Amino acid sequence: MKERLQKILSARGVASRRKAEEMIEQGLITLNGTVAVLGDTADPDMDEILVEGRPLPSRQEYVYILLHKPRGYVTTLSDEKGRPNAAQLVSDCGVRVYPVGRLDMDSEGLLLFTNDGDFANALMHPRHEVKKTYDTWVTGYVPGAEVKLSHPIELDGYLIRPPKVTLIRAEGRKAKFRITIHEGRNRQVRRMCEAAGMTVTRLKRIREGTLSLGDLPLGKWRYLTAEEVAQLK
């Protein structure tokens, strides 16, 4: 059965669907001897698909990994500045996996990796509104700031849904919040805090959907259980 080429590449663990589209645009994929273009469809069992001159990987067992990402690691698979990559921390899992969404370099906590493109795209798609919870340390706190932080604001031309905000503790101008958001816009929690007059000094994702970081040590990873995967799906 013919499918979009980027979907095939994603399903075979080559890259996320978005990255696969970039690879096609860069001329790195050939289909039956011809450089592929966006919009091409193929049957991976009938057509010859080459990735940078190498055969398309065979069907493989999907893996799902939870990493406790430290600060100082980027989540992009290639970085022109040569900064440490979170993918390096899961490279001993035995297969090529890629991150599900992003967690910026200065943030830490729960980050998923997989070679299941459909699973990754479903989690990242805005319509599914997968909730994400962060422990958030700030400066610039004033009493009542949590109320202002709970109000919806406009980001990237989009009015975000009201986040759930719990004040964990406050000491003078410093405070710690637990914030649950629905959308996951770029640097959303940091920008929300800035709009409320505060600066984030530390940000840790502790939950995504039904999945919790728990007591997984910093910099370590584990496989998701079959039950955890089923719940996320």
C-alpha positions in Angstrom: 0.0 0.0 0.0 1.4 3.4 -1.0 1.9 6.0 1.7 3.6 9.4 1.9 7.3 9.0 1.8 7.9 11.0 5.0 5.5 8.7 6.9 7.3 5.6 5.7 10.7 7.1 6.8 9.2 8.0 10.2 7.7 4.5 10.7 11.0 2.9 9.9 12.8 4.9 12.6 14.8 7.0 10.1 13.7 10.3 11.6 10.6 12.1 12.9 8.1 13.0 10.2 9.1 16.7 10.2 12.8 15.8 10.0 12.0 13.3 7.2 10.4 16.1 5.2 13.6 18.2 5.6 15.7 15.2 4.4 13.5 14.9 1.3 13.8 18.6 0.6 17.6 18.3 1.0 17.7 15.6 -1.7 18.9 12.9 0.7 16.2 10.4 -0.3 15.8 8.6 -3.6 12.8 6.7 -4.8 13.4 4.0 -7.5 16.6 5.8 -8.6 15.2 9.3 -8.7 15.6 12.0 -6.1 12.4 12.2 -4.1 10.3 15.3 -3.6 7.7 16.2 -1.0 4.4 14.6 -2.0 5.9 11.4 -3.3 4.2 8.2 -2.2 5.6 4.7 -2.2 5.1 1.1 -1.2 8.1 0.2 1.0 7.6 -3.5 0.1 7.6 -2.8 -3.7 9.7 0.4 -4.3 13.4 1.0 -3.7 13.9 3.7 -1.2 17.4 4.8 -0.3 18.4 7.1 2.6 21.6 8.9 1.7 22.4 6.0 -0.6 21.6 3.3 1.9 18.6 1.0 1.8 15.6 1.8 3.9 15.9 0.1 7.3 13.8 -3.0 7.7 10.8 -3.1 9.9 11.9 -3.0 13.5 10.5 -3.4 17.0 9.4 -0.1 18.4 11.1 1.2 21.6 9.9 3.8 24.0 12.3 5.5 26.4 12.0 8.0 29.2 15.1 10.1 29.9 15.7 12.3 32.9 17.4 15.1 30.8 19.9 17.3 32.6 20.3 20.9 31.9 22.9 21.8 29.3 21.7 19.3 26.6 19.9 20.3 23.5 17.2 18.1 22.0 17.8 18.7 18.3 19.5 15.8 16.7 22.1 18.1 15.0 23.5 21.2 16.5 25.7 23.6 14.6 27.3 24.8 17.8 28.4 21.3 18.8 26.6 21.4 22.2 25.9 18.2 24.1 22.9 16.3 22.7 20.3 14.5 24.8 20.3 11.7 22.2 23.8 10.9 23.3 22.4 9.9 26.7 20.2 7.2 25.2 22.6 6.0 22.4 23.2 2.7 24.3 19.6 1.6 23.8 20.7 -0.3 20.6 18.5 1.4 18.0 18.2 4.9 16.6 15.6 6.9 18.4 14.6 10.6 18.3 13.0 12.9 20.9 9.3 13.4 21.2 9.0 17.1 21.2 11.5 19.4 22.8 12.9 20.4 26.2 15.1 23.5 25.9 18.8 23.4 26.8 18.3 25.2 30.1 15.5 22.9 31.2 15.6 19.4 32.7 13.3 16.5 33.4 11.1 14.1 31.5 11.9 13.7 27.8 10.6 10.8 25.7 12.5 9.1 22.9 11.1 6.6 20.4 11.5 5.1 16.9 7.7 5.0 16.5 6.9 7.9 14.2 3.1 7.7 14.5 3.3 7.5 18.3 5.6 10.6 18.4 3.4 12.6 16.0 0.2 11.8 18.0 1.8 13.0 21.2 3.1 16.2 19.6 0.0 17.2 17.6 -1.7 20.2 19.2 -5.2 18.7 18.8 -4.5 16.0 21.4 -3.5 18.7 24.0 -1.3 16.3 26.0 -0.9 17.9 29.4 2.7 18.7 30.7 3.5 19.5 34.3 6.6 21.5 35.4 8.2 22.3 38.7 9.2 26.0 38.2 11.5 28.1 40.3 11.3 31.9 39.8 12.6 35.2 41.0 10.6 38.4 41.0 7.7 36.9 42.9 5.1 39.1 44.6 2.1 37.9 46.5 -0.7 37.1 44.1 1.5 36.5 41.1 0.1 32.9 40.9 -3.3 34.4 40.1 -1.8 36.5 37.2 0.2 33.4 36.0 -3.1 31.4 35.9 -4.6 33.8 33.4 -4.6 32.8 29.7 -2.2 34.9 27.5 -1.5 35.1 23.8 1.6 33.3 22.5 2.5 33.2 18.8 -0.9 34.6 18.0 -2.7 31.9 19.9 -4.6 32.3 23.2 -3.4 29.6 25.4 -5.8 27.7 27.7 -5.6 28.7 31.3 -2.8 26.7 33.0 -3.2 25.1 36.3 -0.8 26.8 38.8 0.0 25.8 42.3 2.3 27.8 44.6 4.5 25.3 46.4 6.4 27.8 48.5 7.5 31.5 48.5 10.5 33.1 50.2 10.6 36.8 49.7 11.1 37.4 45.9 11.8 33.7 45.2 9.1 31.1 44.7 8.4 27.6 43.4 5.3 26.8 41.3 3.9 23.6 39.9 2.5 24.5 36.5 0.4 22.3 34.1 0.0 23.4 30.5 -2.0 22.0 27.6 -0.3 23.3 24.4 3.5 23.1 24.7 4.4 26.3 22.8 8.0 27.2 22.4 9.4 28.1 25.8 5.8 28.5 27.0 6.3 28.3 30.7 9.2 30.7 30.7 7.2 33.2 28.6 4.2 32.9 30.8 6.3 33.7 33.8 7.9 36.7 32.0 4.4 38.0 31.2 3.6 37.7 35.0 6.7 39.8 35.9 8.9 36.8 37.0 12.1 35.2 35.7 12.5 31.4 35.6 15.7 30.2 37.3 15.0 26.5 37.0 12.5 24.5 35.1 11.9 20.7 35.4 9.3 18.7 33.5 7.9 16.1 35.9 4.9 14.8 34.0 3.6 14.3 30.4 0.2 12.9 29.9 -0.2 9.9 32.1 3.6 9.5 32.5 5.5 10.6 35.5 9.3 11.2 35.9 9.2 9.6 39.3 12.6 8.9 41.0 14.6 8.2 37.8 18.1 9.6 38.4 19.3 12.6 36.5 20.9 11.6 33.2 19.5 8.1 33.3 16.9 6.5 31.1 14.5 3.5 31.2 12.1 1.7 28.8 8.4 2.5 29.2 6.3 -0.5 30.2 3.7 -1.8 27.8 1.0 -0.4 30.1 2.5 3.1 30.0 2.7 3.0 26.2 -0.9 1.9 26.0 -2.0 4.7 28.3 -0.2 7.3 26.3 -1.7 6.0 23.0 
